[in-house]
Amino acid sequence: MKEKLEIKVLMSNQRVCNAFITVTTTPTCEIEFHAKNYDMKKFVGLDLFEAAMQLRKWLEVKGNFALCNFSRKNIQPSGMSRQMSFGRKAYLVNSEDVLSTVDIFASCDINQISKFRARKLFIGQWAKSEK
């Protein structure tokens, strides 16, 4: 599968710009990022979620954030969702422990994004509370 998607990116100057990603699942899971003033950048992972996390970290180093579900603090795929959707579907873990599945490339609001480290800490705490 190969699909081209338009996403919004919050830039370090607080402006929102359009970017494009090309998502491929065969033979490997890849995301190609295309945006004005950037060379094309490719991220490869075991699944799309892993590739999206690489894109997320790369953008964050530059002070930018994708306004997509994969930039949320409470996003986490299950093993089954990773197998069934190549990691494209993931769960939103909220404070009431209610889980809902979302497309990781669907848009989200600015107030829903977080830094990668905040996500890592949140998911770690959530996983401990589930045991």
Residue, then its C-alpha position, 0 to 999 in steps of 0.5 A: m500500500k502507498e498513500k499520500l496524505e496532507i498533514k499540518v505542522l506547527m512550526s517553531n515560529q507558531r505558524v501552521c504549515n501544510a506538509f505531505i507524507t507518503v505512507t508505504t507498508t510494503p515491502t517495508c513500513e516507511i513515511e516520506f515527509h515533504a514540506k516547503n523549505y525541507d528536503m524529503k526525509k524518509f523514516v523506516g520502522l517495523d511498522l508505521f507507528e515506529a516510523a511516525m515516532q521517528l518523524r515526531k522526534w525529528l520534527e521536535v528537534k527542529g521545534n516543530f510538531a505534527l498536528c496528528n494523533f501520533s503527536r499526542k501524549n496518550i497514543q499507544p498501539s497494541g500488539m494486535s493493532r500493530q499487526m492488523s493495521f501495520g501500526r496505523k491504528a492506535y489507542l488513545v489512553n485517557s485518564e478514565d482508562v477508556l480506550s478508543t482507536v484512532d488513525i495515527f495520521a488523523s489531525c488533532d488540535i494544538n492543545q492535544i500534542s505533547k513532546f515525545r518525552a512527555r508521551k514516554l513518561f505518560i505511557g510508562q506510568w499508564a502501563k505500570s497502573e495497568k499491572 
